[in-house]
Amino acid sequence: MAFTVAAVLAARQVVSTDHGGLDAWGTVAVGLGVLLWVGFIWAAHRRIGVLGSSAHPSSLPTRMALTAAGCTMLLAVFALSMFF
């Protein structure tokens, strides 16, 4: 849920009228933010499915952990880039 809030606030910052509205770079930024959000939600959905499928779920696969961590790090870079 925190990832969703961060993505929405980042998109709102990009499209705010204080910065002149949405331009080409803003459109790309919003698109990348949406892709990151979808990737994170996909990884979380798959993990919840694994956790709910048995009494003793398997450990978190490396690829899924890297996907979640990568989405989180890229969202932080995206947020930082809005200040410059």
N, C-alpha and C positions, 0 to 999 in steps of 0.2 A: 504494500500500500504506500509506503514511503517513496518507493521508486516512481509510482504513478503521480504522486503529488509533486515530486521534483521535476518530472517530465512536463507536467501541465504548467507549472510555474515558469519553467524555461521557455516553453512555447509562448506563454503569455508575454514574457519579457521581449521576445523577438517580434511579436506582432503589435506591441504597444504603439500607440500614436505618439508617444513622447519621443520616439526615435525615428519618426517619419513613416511609420507603417511598414508593411511587408514589401521587401524588394526581392531581387533574385537570390541574393545570399541568404536572406531570411527564409525564403521558400526551401532552399536546400537544407538549412539548419533545422527547420521544422520537420522536414522529411526524414532527416537522419535521426532526430529525436524520436519520431514515431517508430522507425525501424528498431532502434535500441529498445524502446518500450515493448514492442511486439516480441522481440527476441527474449527479453527478460520474462515476460508473461508466459511465453511458450516453455521456457526452461522450468519455471515455477509450476506450471500446470502438469508437466511431465513428472516432476518430482512428487507432487501431491498424489498423482495417480499411483506411483510406485509405493509411496508410504501407506496408502489406503488399501493396497491389493493383498497384503498378507500381514500376519501377526508379527513377523520378524522381517522388516524390509531390508533390502540390500543396502550396502553403503553407497554414498553418492559417487557416481561415475566421474572420472576426471574430466571428460569432455563437458559434462553438464556443469561442473564446478567452474571450469574455465569460461564457459559461456556466460554464466551469471556474473562472475568476477569481471569479465571483459565488458559486458554491458554496463556494469556499475562504474568501472573506470572511464569508459568512453563518455558516459553521461556527465561525470565530473569534469572531464576535459571540455566537453561541450558547454557546460555551465561556466567554466572559467574563461572560455573564449568569448563569451558574451560581454565580458568586462573590458576587452581590449579591442 
